[in-house]
Amino acid sequence: MAAALVLLVGGVAAGWWWQRDDEPSSERPTPRAEGPGAEAELSAAEVLEPGTVLATDLVRPPRLEQPVALPGRLGGVAVPALGVVPAVGTGEERSIAPDGHRLVAFTLADGPCQARGCRGWARLGLRLVVGGGAARALPAGGPTFVAVAPDDAPVQLVFAADGVRQAVSLPGGKVDNQVAVLVRPRLAVDIGLTDDLAVTADQPLAAQDRSRRLTVGEARLFFFAGRKGPQRTDRAYLAVDVSYTRSGDPTPSYFDAGHLSLRGPDGKRFPRRDVKAPTLPRAAVFLVPADFSRGTLVVGGTTRVATLINGVTPSSVLLTVEERTVPVRIPAR
């Protein structure tokens, strides 16, 4: 029987799956070791060499109430179990840490990501850093690993991709620089609003320009625009699919920056960014906190926009679009 924590990512259900302790897997490898010197040979009461990292099914780290996760653009990793264990194996067939060292054990599972189909953790190039040493690749195998580390040395599982370095401290489980928005259970909502807006100007307008049919569709949180995200991992982008049509012309048009803003509950405006959302390339995009859950999209107002006289001579017009406020709500949990 398997337990799962289901997360909505990219509009579909994605699972962080891990195996229960009472479910042995036929795919788990024979215990292996990597470390200074030759591969460790597990034997009765063997003392493992400092720096050794094992992929093994002979230990069962304590389960966490909530897996910690490091999400990325194309894949992510979750850590559902971690802790210090007394030995690898039991009875005479056990291995222990040398004096002044501990055995840090952890289990990995697939985690969330921004893409619709996330890569498994084994394809992410995860690395382990012990103390101030160099980052080293995990040995083949898993999903459970054991590291022989000095008692006072920090141990980190590191996931670095697309310019973002995230880490989990082992065995404490503290996450550093997590792409926070991508662990949220819901990233999008369909607003589904249409309305008619009156338009006036300081110059005569053609009949088809005197009103606009407003359409507001999906609002979606995301982090990566292409391979880049915001400078801070506690920030996110919010894309809102908002457009209008003119009378007699069904082709969608898009509002000038002066006719579109997003405000928080305190009335503060969120900055607009000139980036493309992965699934909403023509949407208006705003920079928001990763825990954004509610705001107000303000459509309309008065602003001066560029135009052409007779389609040739550059000019401008002071355009007033009837204002509408549109609530944007994306549950944080």
N, C-alpha and C positions, 0 to 999 in steps of 0.2 A: 504494500500500500504506500502511495507517495503523497506527501503533503505539498501544497502549492499556495503561494501568495500571488494573486492575479493582479496585473497592472495594465492599464489601458495605455498603449504606446502607439502613436501613429494611427489612432483610430481603430486599432484591433487589439484584442486581448493577448497580452504576452505574459508568459509564466516564468517565475523564478522557481525552478524545480530543484528539489534536493531529495536525497534518498534517506529513508528512516533507518535508524540503527539496526533494526531487526530485519533489514532487507539486504542481504549480501548480493553483490553484483558479480556476474560472471565476467564482466569486462574489466574489472579492476586488476591491475598488474601485480606481479610478484614484487615485494618490497625491493626498492632500489635505493642507492645512496649516491650523492655527489658531494665532494668536499676535497680539502687538501689531500693529496696522495691518491692512492688507489681506491676503488669502490669498496665501501664498507661491507664486510661480511657479518651478517647478523648471527650471533652465537649466544650461548648461555651466559647471561650476566655480562655481556660485552659492554665495554665502555666506549661510547661513540666518540669520534674525534671532533674537537671543536671546529665549527664551521660546516659540519655535515648538514646536508638537506636531503631528507628522505621523502619519496613518494610511497606511501604504505597504506594498507588496509588493516593494520594491526593495532591502531589506536582509534578512539572515538572521542573527539573533543566535545566539551559541553555545548549544547545547543543554545543559541541566542533566542530570546523572546521575539526579536525582530531582526532579520538578517540586515547587515550593513551592506551598502552597495556603492560601487564606483561605475557610473554610467558614462558611455561615450557616444560618439557619433554613429558608429557602425556596430558596436557591441558593448557589452558591459559584464561586470563580474559581481556576484553577491557572495558574502561570507556568512553562511548560516550557522557555523559552529567554530569556536576557537577557544583556546585555553592552554594552560600549562599541564602537561601530563607527567606522571612519575616514570614511565618506561614505555618502550615500544615492544609490544608483545607481552606475554605473561609466562609465569613459571620459569622453567630453566631456559626457555627460548625467548629471553628478553634482552633488551639493550637499554642502557641508562646513560645519563649525561655525566661527564667528568665533574670533579669538584669545582665549585664556582660557576657552574653552568646549569642551564635548564633546558627542558624540551618544550618548545613552543609548537603546538599543533593547531592546524586550521583546515577547514573543509571549504572548497570552492563550489560555486554553482553559477549557472548563466544568470546574468543580471539585465537590467533595462538599458535601452539605448534610444537614440532619436530615429533611427531607420525603422522601416516597417518590418524587416526581417533581421533580427539581431544575430551577430556572430557569437558563437560559443566562447566561453572564457579561455579555452585552450588555444584559441587563435589570436589572442590579444597581446602576446608578447609580455606577459606579466613578469615582474622581477621582484626579488627580495633584497632588502638592504638590512644588514646587521651592523649595529653600531655606526661607525663612520666609514665602513668599508664600501667597496664598489658594489653597484647593483649587479645582481647575478640572476640569470634565467632560472626558472623552476625546472627541476628534472622532469623527464617524461613520466606520464602516469597521472596519478591522482584519482579522485578529486581531493584526497586528504594528504597533507604534507606535514612533516615534522622538521623543525630547524633546531640545531644545537647552538645555543647562544649564551654568551656570558650573562650572569645574573643581573648585572647593572647595565646591560647594553640594550638600547631600543631596537625593536625589530619592526620593519615596515613592509607591507605588500604594496607595490607600486604599479600603477597603470598610467602610462604616458602615451598619449596619442593626440594628433591634431593640435599640438601646442599647449595641451593641458596636462599637467602632472597631478594625479590624484593618488592618495595613499591611505591605507588603514594601518593603525598602530596595533601590533600584536604583542600580548594577547588582550590589550585593553579594549580594542574595537573603536577607538576614536578615529574619525574620518577627517582628513585634511584636504581642503580645496575641492570638495565634492561639487560636481555639476548638479546643483540642488534641484533645479526645475525638472530634470529628467527622472527623478524618483517619485514624482507626484503621481497619484493614481489616475488623474484625469488631466489631459492637456488641452482639450478643445470643447467648444460648445457651439451649437448652431443657433444663432440669434433669430434668423428668419423673419426680418422686418421689411416691409415696403411702405412707402408713404409718398405723397406729392408735396413738393416744395415750390413756393412761388419765388421768382427771380426778378429783381429790378436792377437798374443801372443808371449811371449819370449820362448815358447816351441811349438812343433808341435801340431796342432789341428786336430781332426778328421774332415772329410769332412762336416758332418752335423753341426759342431760347428763353421764353418767359416762364417756363416751369420745368422742373426736373422730377423724374420718378426715382426716388431713392430706394436702393436695395442694400440691405445689410445681411450678409450670410454668416459664414463661419468665423469664429474668433479662435485662434490657436496659439498656444505658448510653444516656443522652441528655443534652442540654444545655438546650434550651429547654422550659420549662413554660409553655405559652401563648406570649407574646411575651417572657418574661423568663427569664434563666438565673441561675446562681450569680453571686455578686459577682466571682469571679475566673475567668478563662478557662482556668486550669490545673486547674479542678475540674469535676466532672460529677455528674449524678444517676444512681443505680442503682435501677431498679425491679425488684422481685421479686414475681411473681404467686404469692402464697401464701394459702391459704384452708383451711377445714375444713367438714365436714358432720357432722350428728348422726345417730344411728341413727334410721332411718325418715323422715328429712327430707333430700332431695337438694339443697335450696337452699344455696348456698355462704354461709358466714359468715366474718368476718374477725377476726383475733386482736387483742386489746388490746395497746397499746404495750408494756406490761410483760411480755408473753409473746413478744416478737419483737425480736431485735437482730442486728446485723451486725458481725462482728469481723474485724480484719485479721490478717495472719500473726503480728504481735507481740502479739495479744490485745486491742489497743486497739479500742474501740467507735467505729463511724462514726455520726455524728448522723443521726437520722431527721428527715425534712422532710415537712411537710404540703402536698405538691404532687401534681398529677395527671400521670402519665406519658401522653404522647400516645396510645399504643396500648394501655396497660394502666391504665385509669382507677381501678381499685380496688386496684392493687398497693401494697405497702409500698415507700416511696422513701427512699433514704439518700444523703447527700452524701459523695462519695468523690473521691480524686485522679483526674485525667483518665487517668492510666496504670494505673488499677486493673486487676489481672489475676486476683487470687485473694483469697478471704476465706471466712468461715464464717457461714452463717445459723444463728442459735440460736433454736429454737422451743421454747416452754414455759417452765417456771419457776413461781415463786410470786409472786403479786401480788394486791392488793386491788382488786376491780372493783365498780363501781356496779351496783345491781340494784333491783328493786321487789318489795315483799312484796304478794302477792295482786294484782300488777299495778298497785298504786296507791301504796303507801307507800314513799318512797325509803329505801334501805338499802345495805349493801355486804356482800360476801362475800370471804373470803380463799381464792382459787382457786389450786390447784396443778395445772399441766398437765405431764404427763410430758415430759421434755426430749429433743429431737432436735437433732443438729448436721448441717447440710447444706452440703457444699462448694459454693462458687460459683466457677467458673473461666471467664474470658473471655480467650482468647489475645490478647496485646498486638500480635502480628504475624501 
